[in-house]
Amino acid sequence: MAAFYNFASVAAIIAATIIAEESPTSKETKMIALIVEINIKSGFKDQFMASMLGDAKGSNNDEPGCLRFDVLQDNEDENKIHLFEVYEDEAAVDAHRNAPHFVKWREECADWFATENIRKIATPVYPVPEKWEKRPPVD
């Protein structure tokens, strides 16, 4: 039951800070939030996570337009990972997709995805875009 509350808490935080891309406010704000659900093939979790953390660190530490890159372990399924990413704008998302650490991650993990990734695009609402700051580098 605690696992449900932890995941529900994360979901509530995410829901409180974003709205779906179809929202009328999405045209007023250029920031982009991505919520990604990844299902990993059984037996590949350790390799996947090593590569995923390399991409996360590269995104956070080396991409000026990446304001947040969180890797979240699903509490009910050990082979499910959630990503919460926030970028300054579409150009920052494009820079991320072309960054060496992202390209390396996609190539390394290509055969480890159990399903197609589920990707949602959203617009940060709170805190307001002007209050977001770049997260400092993390080891």
Buried (B, 14 or more C-beta within 10 A) or exposed (E): EEEEEBBEEBEEEBEEBBBEEEBEEBEEBBBBBBBBBBBBBEEBBEEBBEBBEBBBBBBBBBBEBBBBBBBBBBBEEEBBBBBBBBBBBEEBBEBBEEBEBBEBBEEBBEEBBEEEEEEEBBBBBEEEBEEBEEBEEEE
